């Protein structure tokens, strides 16, 4: 994939200058992020991004076109974010200026920090949009680097709205994942490890059925109650989750055929008149 100065200006207008000096100065960062996204997408998909016409007209063509835009945006934004502290530039009300120019006052650390925060947030939004297209193109099956982003029913920042976070970012998700992963292990014991694996796989391949989507929404709420330590709401939601699965048992064969289901439906021993001793439950 060739990333041009025009691509960079379109993604990062704050870095636009009369010439391509800034773009050229961060060439190594752009190349590093380009390599990361090539591994993420898989060489098979990534190498087609400059040739979307190679795909049949239709969904694949549209997805490759969108994916290129998202990946270019992520590469340029994250490379710029990474390079800002090392650039010989200062931020002014009208954009960047060169430090050596005595007519330009250095920008405050707060303004530079705010710009970096904005650029990183922008880059992560592009990244999440790229993940959405990649899962629809089968990238998690082709790329271990991509598959590792789909190991949970919480795989994008938007899922954090159930925690009451108004404008979550992917950084927020990464910070929350240790708690989420612990809670998810507990959820797997409730619905069976087999069903949890099937749900995660469905998310990774963008193939979840309507009932699977409903169940995952219910599980995300249950995860919130588990992390928040609210036992009453947790018990109520747990019953709702089990009830929903049992109501649609044939739609969740992974649970129906699991040891978890057998354990949940194990009948207690019933004493018989001829038994030499009685068991009290």
Secondary structure as UniProt FT lines:
FT   HELIX           5..11
FT   HELIX           13..15
FT   HELIX           21..25
FT   HELIX           27..41
FT   HELIX           43..46
FT   TURN            47..50
FT   HELIX           52..54
FT   TURN            57..58
FT   HELIX           59..83
FT   HELIX           84..86
FT   STRAND          89..92
FT   TURN            93..94
FT   STRAND          95..98
FT   TURN            99..100
FT   TURN            102..103
FT   HELIX           109..136
FT   TURN            137..138
FT   HELIX           139..142
FT   HELIX           144..147
FT   TURN            148..149
FT   HELIX           157..163
FT   TURN            166..167
FT   HELIX           170..191
FT   HELIX           193..204
FT   TURN            205..206
FT   HELIX           210..228
FT   HELIX           231..247
FT   HELIX           249..251
FT   HELIX           253..256
FT   HELIX           259..264
FT   TURN            273..274
//
